[in-house]
Amino acid sequence: MHIRELVGTDEWHTVDGRPYVVYKYAATLDGRIAAADSTSQWITSAESRTEVHALRAACQATVVGSGTQQADNPHLAVRSVKDDPNLKVAVPVDEQPWRVIVDTNARTPADARVLDDAAPTMIAVAHDADASHLDDVATLVRLPRAKVGLDVAALLRELHQRGVRGMFLEGGPTLAASFVSAGLVDRIVAYIAPALLGRGKSGLEGGTIETIGDILRCELVDVARSGPDVRLIARPQH
């Protein structure tokens, strides 16, 4: 499949008033996205990680939660062969997507890697959060609180107003569960490594699914190899 097919570009028009949401995660065979000590670099192969940069480049915003920011201090910009000769992004990168941190209580430090000038950055915080340390280093967006974290539907409306039609959700598991619970995930891209961890974080944590009767079934769109890993493309059946 071409990169644009992987992120479902032809389906973006099917959602109204918000971006099309692509949820990506990388996990072991037993469904762990991080070890018990929260380390996760790297579960999947270099080939899979390279492809993920191409997927980011094909969308207009890359979104992570504050837990991911705190644990990994990610850069989130799309890296190209210009930045790293060993990394060959499969699509041209003329404009960097938004880097978006969903950070309810404004815990992102002013020296976070995501706040450099490599790409535009948005920090979404609660209306009552003290985010004065972020005023001059990122685009600050204030959103209503939800039962857990921020109102993700409000975040999507904000991104849509800024021209984002395709959004790449990279976790973490609590933020992803909020999107899934709200019925706001349109496509899932899962990279599964032939490895086991036994303990650690799963792809979703929290959310509203409590019983097997509420399970969210998905339509399997594609299965392929990505280096030594397996890449699954699925579409939730809302």
URSULFEN-V599928 format. One record per residue. N is the residue number from 1. PHI is phi in radians with two decimals (none if undefined). Layout:
<<N PHI> <N PHI>>
This chain:
<<1 none> <2 -1.26> <3 -0.95> <4 -1.12> <5 -1.24> <6 -1.07> <7 -1.64> <8 1.17> <9 -0.92> <10 -1.18> <11 -1.78> <12 -1.01> <13 -1.27> <14 -1.40> <15 -1.87> <16 -2.09> <17 1.37> <18 -2.70> <19 -1.26> <20 -1.30> <21 -1.86> <22 -1.87> <23 -1.72> <24 -1.96> <25 -2.56> <26 -2.13> <27 -2.55> <28 -1.45> <29 -1.06> <30 -1.65> <31 1.38> <32 -1.68> <33 -1.74> <34 -2.79> <35 -1.34> <36 -1.06> <37 -1.59> <38 1.36> <39 -1.26> <40 -2.54> <41 -1.80> <42 -2.25> <43 -1.41> <44 -1.76> <45 -1.40> <46 -1.06> <47 -1.09> <48 -1.16> <49 -1.15> <50 -1.11> <51 -1.10> <52 -1.06> <53 -1.11> <54 -1.16> <55 -1.15> <56 -1.00> <57 -1.11> <58 -1.41> <59 -1.83> <60 -1.94> <61 -2.73> <62 -1.97> <63 -2.09> <64 -2.38> <65 -1.61> <66 -1.18> <67 -1.10> <68 -1.12> <69 -1.10> <70 -1.19> <71 -1.34> <72 -1.95> <73 0.79> <74 -1.26> <75 -1.54> <76 1.24> <77 -1.26> <78 -1.36> <79 -1.53> <80 -2.19> <81 -1.08> <82 -1.12> <83 -1.43> <84 -2.55> <85 -1.03> <86 -1.54> <87 -1.99> <88 -1.97> <89 -1.28> <90 -1.41> <91 -2.26> <92 -1.15> <93 -2.03> <94 -1.56> <95 -2.39> <96 -1.32> <97 -1.19> <98 -1.03> <99 -1.79> <100 -2.13> <101 -1.91> <102 -1.59> <103 -2.31> <104 -0.82> <105 -1.84> <106 0.97> <107 -1.53> <108 -1.10> <109 -1.30> <110 -1.16> <111 -1.79> <112 -1.08> <113 -1.06> <114 -1.23> <115 -1.72> <116 -1.40> <117 -1.72> <118 -1.28> <119 -2.83> <120 -1.19> <121 -2.25> <122 -2.08> <123 -1.99> <124 -1.71> <125 -2.26> <126 -1.26> <127 -0.99> <128 -1.72> <129 -1.38> <130 -1.48> <131 -2.09> <132 -1.07> <133 -1.29> <134 -1.89> <135 -0.96> <136 -1.81> <137 -2.08> <138 -2.78> <139 -1.36> <140 -1.73> <141 -2.13> <142 -1.83> <143 -2.26> <144 -1.18> <145 -1.29> <146 -1.95> <147 -1.02> <148 -2.22> <149 1.26> <150 -1.84> <151 -1.25> <152 -1.25> <153 -1.13> <154 -1.13> <155 -1.08> <156 -1.12> <157 -1.09> <158 -1.07> <159 -1.14> <160 -1.06> <161 -1.11> <162 -1.67> <163 1.57> <164 -1.42> <165 -1.96> <166 -2.27> <167 -2.08> <168 -1.85> <169 -1.63> <170 -1.94> <171 1.70> <172 -1.33> <173 -1.13> <174 -1.25> <175 -1.12> <176 -1.06> <177 -1.11> <178 -1.12> <179 -1.15> <180 -1.09> <181 -1.09> <182 -1.46> <183 1.22> <184 -2.00> <185 -1.93> <186 -1.78> <187 -2.65> <188 -2.12> <189 -2.05> <190 -2.03> <191 -1.81> <192 -1.95> <193 -1.57> <194 -1.34> <195 -2.69> <196 -2.27> <197 -2.08> <198 1.51> <199 -2.23> <200 2.32> <201 -1.36> <202 -1.72> <203 -1.11> <204 -2.25> <205 -2.37> <206 1.56> <207 1.58> <208 -1.93> <209 -1.43> <210 -1.99> <211 -2.42> <212 -1.07> <213 -1.16> <214 -1.74> <215 -0.96> <216 -1.65> <217 -1.35> <218 -2.24> <219 -1.57> <220 -1.40> <221 -1.61> <222 -2.79> <223 -2.31> <224 -2.67> <225 -1.43> <226 -2.37> <227 1.06> <228 -1.42> <229 -1.59> <230 -2.01> <231 -1.90> <232 -1.93> <233 -2.00> <234 -2.39> <235 -2.17> <236 -1.03> <237 -1.74> <238 -1.20>>
